[in-house]
Amino acid sequence: MLSHLAIIIGLIAPLLLSASGFTRSSSGRQQLRPIISSPPPSSKSPHISAYDRVYEYAPPSKRQQTLSVLFGSIQSSNDYNVTVRNKATVPAHSKFDYSFSTNKSSSSGASVTSPTSKVVITLNTTSSKSSRKLLDNVTKFEQDVAVVIKDIRAGEDATLPEPFRHGTKLSLSNLWTSSEWERHMSRWRFVRYMLKMHKSRLLRRILPQFVVTVLWSMLVFQAMATQQAPAIMTKVDISLTSLSLVSSFIAALVTLRSNEGLRRLSEARNAWMQLVSLLRDTAQLLGSYISPYDMELGLLSARHLAMFGWLLKSQLRDESSGDVVAAMLSPSDAAYVLSQRKRPAALILRIRQIVGFMAGKNRLPYPAHQAVENNLLQLNIILGHCERIKTTCIPPLYTAHVSRLLVLYLFFLPFALQGTGINIVANTLMTGSIGFSMLGLDEISHQLEQPFRLMPLQQLSVMAMRDVADVFVCPPPKLRDKTISTGDTDTSTNTVKTPIEYPRYW
């Protein structure tokens, strides 16, 4: 029976290879010849090697066409029933073999030869003579995450503006703990803020404008009091009542701008908190549905997920991300990510490729597939929201109009105050106080307009990376094979051991 199979394969294989375009061309490729060997007479499971290093450089489309014809030709024989054991798609330029073996045995276990012998065709992809070893494992993944968090991106965030880099200050550039909230809500905060006013980051930002406003107030009052002012200044007669009408209008415009800045900050915060939640949930789905079947693909998807926060931060702050990518990915994957225009989108595409591959092999249930795809869609939407906040602004015409009105108001304010009969000290203090409040509110609105410059993106990226890594480094205990029945059950075999060492990246 096996000799008949060998003859069939020997006759049709050269024709199939020639028809499919796998013969040697004029460019110098070696012609692929079928190698047929007789089954060992003493073997209990006879084996026929059909090809050795077949289709080494064949296009995938030609491979599938030739395989279909070959399987159909053998199956058409009345002597054999053909079963394909592995239909996995073979990567381009890979080396692989086909093996044909009879595996039907009698009840006693001895091999039998009959017209209905079953032939199993196994497609094995091999990269070397020895079996392929896993290129990635949980320990290596844990080490790479620790390198990024504890070494590459340790310390203060250098991309923050200099006044916001100190982690000890109460700032929106830090993730707050209970101690920060206690200080923030303390009744002594008024005293603390007044005593440390000279260290205020806001005062440093508006110091040039504030100094000019105070000096202008003193100059106007001194010139008007000594009657040495130019003639044009003596003709300026503005009442404080009329100027107060303008001040209300300017205050409303500045407040509206500040509210818009707060809205942009709130939207950016919500986007990043949703991002952290989606990365954690997606990692749990991949760790539950992909890693049990293919740990290497599960870790590959985890590496891409863990980097998403870092690459999004790099895109929003125009910083380099090559160090993180090189630490987390293989050279080929790192080269692909770094060559892309939108690197966070490239991470989503790579994960979607892995999910689609597992779903195509029926290793990913449909509900889990839909849940992962929905999470990836939400990641894409969040990426779009962050791009919109970064690349759009409050209308510059509105900002320019508010700035001009503010300058005019502070310019005429000393004249109105001088008409009330107050002295130079009171005039200077009033002008300085009003200038500090209105210039400070305007500066705050400008700072909030760019929320990604001030948000704690590095701490959020670390949080997201740790949440993703925990799914694979600290998995839950395995479930028992059998369902627990009613009655007394010995739970000693289901005890979860307390880990002696915490992960290195904690």
Secondary structure, DSSP 8 states (H G I E B T S, - for coil): -HHHHHHHHHHHHHHHHHHTT-S--TT-------------TT-SS-EEEEEEEETTT--HHHHHHHHHHHHHHHHTSTT-EEEES------TT-EEEEEEEE--B-TTS-B---TT-EEEEEEEEESSSS----S--HHHHHHHHHHIIIIIT-SS-TTS-GGG--TTS--TTS---HHHHHHHT-TTHHHHHHHTGGG-HHHHHHHHHHHHHHHHHHHHHHHHHTT-S-HHHHT----HHHHHHHHHHHHHHHHHHHHHHHHHHHHHHHHHHHHHHHHHHHHHHHHHHTTTT-HHHHHHHHHHHHHHHHHHHHHHHT---HHHHHHHS-HHHHHHHHTSSSHHHHHHHHHHHHHHHHHHTT-S-HHHHHHHHHHHHHHHHHHHHHHHHHH--S-HHHHHHHHHHHHHHHHHHHHHHHTTT--HHHHHHHHHHHHHHHHHHHHHHHHHHSGGGTS-HHHHHHHHHHHHHHHHHS------SS---SS----GGG-----SS--TT-
